[in-house]
Amino acid sequence: MLVTANDDNTLNLWDTEGKLLRTLKGHKDDVIDAKFSPDNEFLVSISADRTAKLWQLTRSNALKTLTLDFGDIESWQPISDLINFSPEGKVLTTIKVDRSEEEESSIQLWRMDGTPIKQLATVRDIYSQRSFFSEDGKRLVVLGDNVTTLFQSNGKPIKQLLDTDRSVQVMLSPDSQWVVTAERNGPVILWQAETGIRVVTLADVSKGTANISFSPDSSLITTSDKKGTVKLWTVDGSLIKSFPTGGENSPTQVVFSPDSQLFLTVVNPSDYGSDSYGPISL
């Protein structure tokens, strides 16, 4: 199924052969972006009218207009920064921006019928907020301003992981057992996802952490610093090896092969006189 946005503030749903299935009406301004739920039963659309609408794809009218106010969203603001479905498509998180300055903005957890479950965090800077579901959909990590918190998928808090004024990267392992956090110019920490217990601090981050990643089998972690060195770790915190890439002053992207036996690194192409960018895979 495909979705396209039209000049008249509507959306069209198409099948993969190009047949128009239905038109979704309800927004009062341009549709900025749209996102399908993982089970393809629902669609969330975000509009310049400062609302998000939740659509059940067997209906032509919105199931729910979510009580959101995104403020002045730029067209380049990715929907993944604003809306996040759980992997099984049963709940979603959104960012609600309060423009009146009477209340703080918030990250909200919703059921798929549009019923709010719980406010998860307050946010002053919407560009610093994120939410991440585990692959099994049982837990999520929420970044709200300076606080990183681990929740159950019903909104019950498990543990506050971090309270820092540094920017934070978060990665959940593919097997949903581990959470890794990396503070800018701070520690890289491995946590148990079920309990929020701190397991081990991984990296010497004197050069700053630019990237973290898990292998597909969740047995290995890579950290890369801003001088281009990649370190390979086991999940018990043992350093296997360091790999200098030669990419000075540039973050390094790491991609594992599906069997977790190989990985490759991508250094900023400008370090080598190139301006070519693009996706990579093994």
Secondary structure, DSSP 8 states (H G I E B T S, - for coil): -EEEE-TTS-EEEE-TTS-EEEEE---SS-EEEEEE-TTSSEEEEEETTS-EEEEETT-SS-SEEE-----S--TTS-GGGTEEE-TTSSEEEEEE--SSSSS-EEEEEEETTS-EEEEEEEES-GGG-EEEE-TTSSEEEEEETTEEEEEETTS-EEEEEEE-SS-EEEEE-TTSSEEEEEETTS-EEEEETTT--EEEE----TT-EEEEEE-TTSSEEEEEETTSEEEEEETTS-EEEEEE---TTS-EEEEE-TTSS-EEEEE-GGGGT---------
